[in-house]
């Protein structure tokens, strides 16, 4: 992977991918396999999007996506074959459920029979493996596009032209993609049609709180994680990181990832991290039926565009019927939701759509 900050030189390729999350990375590999030169632009320091990992105070944890579903063709082909590594591990314990009355029950046996993949030192490993063979420019946000009739010129936030390409694939969340299109120079009928489609998608916010204690504070559980079944609890997800791999935490420690429900996240978005850690500890204590002390370590990740709302996803055919004739394509969670295996599959699908348009 070529990873560097924006520079003064225009770059040329056949496809520019905006956003180096797993959908963009998967699409780039398909295009590269078909002999197209691809460059990727990523606003953040690291690739992978919400399939990311933090390392803090000796703890290694995933604040966004939690694992990758197995028995899915696109993800299995990438995880088990193309990017196979001994760092890939299956989470052994199952996921159980809980409801708004804090009743904990065994989970779906069929779902728990399917593999849940992760990496020994975090989901970020997947993005890093996928990016190694690609040209990725990190710390480079594309602020606007200009249609060249045909082709596209890409501009950075400093309004510097950084690339000219025949095709662009945008893999940003729909609101960010809409902001990019609104700032761009393209035919007005195309711009209006794209903004109307992208504006249909609404996103949920998510507060993800990591809490750690000496393991003596929290006894072993028969499950790896708990998921809220009735969507009526302040907590939507709770998981123990050391169940993914013991290397995630120092010896004799436990770390919980607690992802808070959308309404609770909205209501507490502006709280400072310490207040959120305290409030979340109280919620966890109530759910588990034991009083937990203040966490020895905490960390908070805010995801303003965590997941698209059900029922607002985009229909790929309708959007690309408008954009594909201009060499402009879209991919990402706006079409599938937030699951990693679906993002990988959707990235590949968008790449094949682009390839078909060139015939």
C-alpha positions as CSV (number, residue, x, y, z in Angstrom):
1,X,0.0,0.0,0.0
2,X,1.2,3.5,-0.8
3,X,0.1,5.6,2.1
4,X,1.0,9.3,2.2
5,X,-0.5,12.7,2.6
6,X,-1.8,14.8,-0.3
7,X,1.1,15.9,-2.5
8,X,1.4,18.4,-5.4
9,X,1.2,15.9,-8.3
10,X,-1.8,14.9,-10.3
11,X,-2.2,11.2,-10.6
12,X,-3.8,9.3,-13.4
13,X,-5.5,5.9,-13.4
14,X,-8.5,4.3,-15.0
15,X,-10.6,4.3,-11.8
16,X,-10.4,6.4,-8.6
17,X,-12.1,4.9,-5.6
18,X,-13.2,7.5,-3.0
19,X,-13.1,5.8,0.4
20,X,-10.9,2.9,1.5
21,X,-13.4,1.0,3.6
22,X,-13.8,-2.7,3.0
23,X,-16.2,-2.1,0.1
24,X,-13.8,0.2,-1.7
25,X,-10.9,-2.2,-1.1
26,X,-12.9,-5.2,-2.4
27,X,-13.9,-3.3,-5.5
28,X,-10.3,-2.2,-6.1
29,X,-9.1,-5.8,-6.1
30,X,-11.7,-6.9,-8.6
31,X,-10.8,-3.9,-10.9
32,X,-7.1,-4.6,-10.5
33,X,-7.7,-8.3,-11.3
34,X,-9.1,-7.1,-14.6
35,X,-6.0,-5.1,-15.5
36,X,-7.3,-1.7,-14.6
37,X,-5.1,0.8,-12.8
38,X,-6.9,1.9,-9.6
39,X,-6.1,4.6,-7.0
40,X,-7.9,5.0,-3.7
41,X,-8.4,8.1,-1.6
42,X,-9.0,7.9,2.1
43,X,-9.7,10.8,4.4
44,X,-8.6,9.0,7.6
45,X,-5.2,7.8,8.7
46,X,-6.1,4.2,8.3
47,X,-8.1,2.0,5.9
48,X,-11.0,-0.3,6.7
49,X,-13.7,2.2,7.7
50,X,-15.8,0.9,10.6
51,X,-13.9,-2.4,10.5
52,X,-11.3,-0.9,12.6
53,X,-9.3,-1.5,15.8
54,X,-8.0,0.7,18.6
55,X,-5.0,-0.1,20.9
56,X,-5.1,1.8,24.2
57,X,-3.3,1.2,27.5
58,X,-2.4,-2.3,26.6
59,X,-6.0,-3.2,25.4
60,X,-6.8,-4.1,21.7
61,X,-10.5,-3.7,20.8
62,X,-12.9,-3.2,17.9
63,X,-15.1,-0.1,18.5
64,X,-17.1,-0.5,15.3
65,X,-17.8,-3.7,13.4
66,X,-17.5,-6.7,15.7
67,X,-16.8,-9.7,13.5
68,X,-17.3,-11.0,10.0
69,X,-20.0,-13.6,9.2
70,X,-18.8,-16.8,7.8
71,X,-20.5,-19.0,5.2
72,X,-20.8,-16.0,2.9
73,X,-19.2,-16.5,-0.5
74,X,-17.5,-13.1,-1.0
75,X,-16.0,-12.8,2.5
76,X,-15.0,-16.5,2.7
77,X,-13.2,-16.2,-0.6
78,X,-11.2,-13.2,0.7
79,X,-10.6,-14.3,4.3
80,X,-10.0,-17.9,3.8
81,X,-8.2,-17.9,0.4
82,X,-6.9,-14.6,-1.1
83,X,-5.9,-13.0,2.2
84,X,-5.5,-16.1,4.3
85,X,-3.5,-15.7,7.4
86,X,-2.8,-17.5,10.7
87,X,-4.1,-14.3,12.5
88,X,-7.7,-15.2,11.4
89,X,-9.6,-16.8,14.3
90,X,-13.1,-18.0,14.8
91,X,-14.9,-16.8,17.9
92,X,-15.7,-19.9,19.9
93,X,-18.5,-18.9,22.2
94,X,-22.0,-18.0,21.0
95,X,-24.0,-14.8,21.0
96,X,-27.0,-14.8,23.4
97,X,-29.9,-12.3,23.6
98,X,-31.5,-10.0,26.1
99,X,-34.6,-8.0,26.2
100,X,-35.8,-4.7,27.7
101,X,-36.5,-6.4,31.0
102,X,-32.8,-7.5,31.2
103,X,-33.8,-11.2,30.7
104,X,-30.8,-13.0,29.2
105,X,-31.5,-16.1,27.0
106,X,-29.6,-18.4,24.8
107,X,-29.3,-17.2,21.2
108,X,-30.4,-18.7,17.9
109,X,-28.7,-22.1,17.5
110,X,-28.6,-21.9,13.7
111,X,-27.0,-18.5,13.8
112,X,-24.5,-19.6,16.4
113,X,-23.5,-22.6,14.3
114,X,-22.2,-20.3,11.6
115,X,-18.5,-19.1,11.9
116,X,-17.8,-15.6,13.3
117,X,-14.4,-14.5,12.0
118,X,-12.1,-12.0,13.5
119,X,-8.4,-11.4,13.7
120,X,-6.1,-12.0,16.7
121,X,-5.2,-8.3,17.0
122,X,-8.3,-6.7,15.6
123,X,-10.5,-6.3,12.5
124,X,-8.2,-3.6,11.2
125,X,-6.0,-6.5,10.0
126,X,-8.4,-7.2,7.2
127,X,-8.2,-3.7,5.7
128,X,-4.4,-3.7,6.1
129,X,-4.1,-7.0,4.3
130,X,-6.3,-5.9,1.5
131,X,-4.5,-2.5,1.1
132,X,-1.0,-4.0,0.8
133,X,-1.2,-4.5,-3.0
134,X,-3.1,-1.3,-3.7
135,X,-2.2,2.4,-4.2
136,X,-4.0,4.1,-1.3
137,X,-3.6,7.8,-0.5
138,X,-4.5,8.3,3.2
139,X,-5.1,11.7,4.8
140,X,-6.5,12.8,1.4
141,X,-10.1,13.8,1.4
142,X,-11.7,14.4,-2.0
143,X,-13.8,17.5,-1.6
144,X,-15.3,17.8,-5.1
145,X,-15.4,16.4,-8.6
146,X,-15.5,18.1,-12.0
147,X,-17.0,16.3,-15.0
148,X,-14.7,16.6,-18.0
149,X,-17.1,15.2,-20.7
150,X,-15.9,12.5,-20.5
151,X,-13.9,11.7,-17.4
152,X,-13.5,13.3,-14.0
153,X,-11.1,15.6,-12.2
154,X,-10.7,15.1,-8.5
155,X,-10.0,18.0,-6.1
156,X,-8.7,17.9,-2.5
157,X,-9.9,20.0,0.4
158,X,-7.2,22.6,-0.5
159,X,-8.9,22.7,-4.0
160,X,-5.9,21.1,-5.6
161,X,-6.5,18.8,-8.6
162,X,-5.1,15.4,-7.5
163,X,-6.3,13.1,-10.3
164,X,-8.0,12.8,-13.7
165,X,-9.7,9.5,-14.4
166,X,-12.4,8.1,-16.7
167,X,-14.3,6.4,-13.9
168,X,-15.0,7.3,-10.2
169,X,-16.4,4.9,-7.6
170,X,-17.7,6.6,-4.5
171,X,-17.9,4.3,-1.4
172,X,-18.8,6.9,1.2
173,X,-21.9,6.8,3.5
174,X,-24.8,8.3,1.6
175,X,-24.8,11.7,3.4
176,X,-21.1,12.2,2.8
177,X,-21.6,11.1,-0.8
178,X,-24.4,13.6,-1.2
179,X,-22.2,16.4,0.2
180,X,-19.5,15.5,-2.3
181,X,-22.0,15.5,-5.2
182,X,-23.5,18.8,-4.0
183,X,-20.1,20.4,-4.1
184,X,-19.1,19.0,-7.5
185,X,-19.4,20.4,-11.0
186,X,-21.5,18.0,-13.1
187,X,-24.6,18.3,-15.3
188,X,-27.5,19.7,-13.3
189,X,-29.9,17.0,-14.2
190,X,-27.4,14.3,-13.0
191,X,-26.7,16.2,-9.8
192,X,-30.3,16.7,-8.9
193,X,-31.1,13.0,-9.6
194,X,-28.2,11.8,-7.5
195,X,-29.0,14.1,-4.6
196,X,-32.6,12.9,-4.7
197,X,-31.6,9.2,-4.5
198,X,-28.8,9.7,-1.9
199,X,-31.1,11.8,0.3
200,X,-33.4,8.8,0.8
201,X,-30.9,7.1,3.2
202,X,-31.1,7.9,6.9
203,X,-28.4,6.9,9.3
204,X,-28.4,5.9,13.0
205,X,-25.7,7.3,15.4
206,X,-23.9,5.0,17.7
207,X,-21.9,5.4,20.9
208,X,-19.4,2.6,21.4
209,X,-18.0,2.4,24.9
210,X,-15.0,0.2,26.0
211,X,-14.8,-0.6,29.7
212,X,-12.1,-2.7,31.4
213,X,-11.7,-4.2,34.8
214,X,-9.6,-6.9,36.5
215,X,-11.2,-10.2,35.5
216,X,-12.2,-10.8,39.1
217,X,-14.8,-8.1,38.8
218,X,-16.7,-10.0,36.1
219,X,-16.9,-13.8,36.2
220,X,-16.8,-16.0,33.1
221,X,-19.9,-16.2,30.9
222,X,-21.1,-18.9,28.6
223,X,-21.5,-16.4,25.8
224,X,-19.1,-14.2,23.9
225,X,-21.7,-11.4,23.4
226,X,-25.2,-10.3,24.1
227,X,-27.5,-8.7,21.5
228,X,-30.8,-6.9,22.3
229,X,-33.7,-8.8,20.8
230,X,-36.6,-6.4,21.2
231,X,-34.8,-3.1,20.2
232,X,-36.1,-1.5,23.4
233,X,-33.0,-1.4,25.7
234,X,-30.5,1.4,26.0
235,X,-27.8,-1.2,25.1
236,X,-27.9,-2.8,21.7
237,X,-24.7,-5.0,22.0
238,X,-22.3,-6.1,24.7
239,X,-19.3,-8.3,24.0
240,X,-16.1,-9.5,25.8
241,X,-13.0,-8.8,23.7
242,X,-10.9,-11.4,25.4
243,X,-13.3,-14.1,24.0
244,X,-12.0,-13.1,20.5
245,X,-8.5,-13.8,21.5
246,X,-6.7,-13.6,24.9
247,X,-4.1,-11.3,23.3
248,X,-6.7,-8.6,23.2
249,X,-6.3,-7.8,26.9
250,X,-3.5,-7.9,29.5
251,X,-3.5,-11.1,31.6
252,X,-6.3,-11.3,34.2
253,X,-8.2,-8.4,32.7
254,X,-11.5,-8.2,30.9
255,X,-12.8,-5.6,28.4
256,X,-16.4,-5.1,27.4
257,X,-17.5,-3.4,24.2
258,X,-20.9,-1.8,24.8
259,X,-22.7,-0.3,21.9
260,X,-25.6,1.9,22.8
261,X,-28.9,2.0,21.1
262,X,-29.7,4.8,18.6
263,X,-32.1,6.7,20.7
264,X,-29.9,6.5,23.8
265,X,-26.9,7.5,21.6
266,X,-28.7,10.6,20.3
267,X,-29.8,11.7,23.8
268,X,-26.3,11.3,25.3
269,X,-24.2,12.3,22.3
270,X,-22.8,15.5,23.9
271,X,-21.9,13.8,27.2
272,X,-18.2,13.8,28.0
273,X,-16.4,10.4,27.9
274,X,-16.2,10.0,31.7
275,X,-19.9,10.6,32.1
276,X,-20.7,8.1,29.4
277,X,-18.4,5.5,30.9
278,X,-20.1,5.9,34.3
279,X,-23.6,5.8,32.8
280,X,-22.8,2.8,30.7
281,X,-21.3,0.9,33.7
282,X,-24.6,1.4,35.5
283,X,-26.5,0.0,32.5
284,X,-24.2,-3.0,32.2
285,X,-24.5,-3.6,36.0
286,X,-28.3,-3.7,35.7
287,X,-28.3,-5.9,32.6
288,X,-25.9,-8.5,34.2
289,X,-27.4,-8.3,37.6
290,X,-24.3,-7.4,39.5
291,X,-22.8,-4.1,40.7
292,X,-19.7,-3.2,38.8
293,X,-17.1,-0.7,40.1
294,X,-15.9,2.3,38.1
295,X,-14.0,1.0,35.1
296,X,-10.2,1.0,35.4
297,X,-10.0,1.9,31.7
298,X,-12.6,3.4,29.4
299,X,-12.7,4.6,25.8
300,X,-15.5,6.1,23.7
301,X,-15.9,6.1,19.9
302,X,-18.7,8.2,18.4
303,X,-20.1,7.0,15.1
304,X,-22.5,9.7,13.7
305,X,-23.2,7.6,10.6
306,X,-23.1,4.1,12.1
307,X,-25.8,2.2,10.2
308,X,-28.5,3.0,7.6
309,X,-32.0,2.9,9.0
310,X,-33.9,-0.1,7.8
311,X,-36.2,0.6,4.9
312,X,-34.1,3.5,3.6
313,X,-31.4,1.5,1.7
314,X,-30.7,2.5,-1.9
315,X,-31.6,0.4,-5.0
316,X,-28.4,0.0,-7.0
317,X,-30.0,-0.4,-10.4
318,X,-32.0,2.8,-10.0
319,X,-29.0,4.9,-9.0
320,X,-26.6,3.5,-11.6
321,X,-29.2,3.9,-14.4
322,X,-28.6,7.6,-13.9
323,X,-24.9,7.7,-13.0
324,X,-23.2,4.9,-14.9
325,X,-23.4,6.6,-18.4
326,X,-21.1,9.3,-16.9
327,X,-18.6,6.9,-15.5
328,X,-19.7,7.5,-12.0
329,X,-20.5,4.6,-9.6
330,X,-21.4,4.1,-6.0
331,X,-20.9,1.4,-3.4
332,X,-21.0,0.9,0.4
333,X,-23.4,0.5,3.3
334,X,-26.1,2.7,1.7
335,X,-27.0,-0.4,-0.4
336,X,-26.6,-3.2,2.1
337,X,-26.4,-2.0,5.7
338,X,-23.4,-2.2,8.0
339,X,-22.3,-5.9,7.9
340,X,-18.7,-6.5,6.8
341,X,-19.5,-9.5,4.7
342,X,-22.2,-7.6,2.9
343,X,-19.9,-4.6,2.3
344,X,-17.3,-6.9,0.8
345,X,-19.9,-8.5,-1.5
346,X,-21.3,-5.1,-2.5
347,X,-17.9,-3.7,-3.3
348,X,-17.2,-6.6,-5.6
349,X,-20.7,-6.2,-7.2
350,X,-20.1,-2.5,-7.9
351,X,-16.7,-3.3,-9.5
352,X,-18.3,-5.8,-11.9
353,X,-21.0,-3.1,-12.7
354,X,-18.2,-0.7,-13.6
355,X,-16.5,-3.3,-15.7
356,X,-19.7,-4.1,-17.6
357,X,-20.2,-0.5,-18.5
358,X,-16.8,-0.4,-20.3
359,X,-17.7,-3.2,-22.7
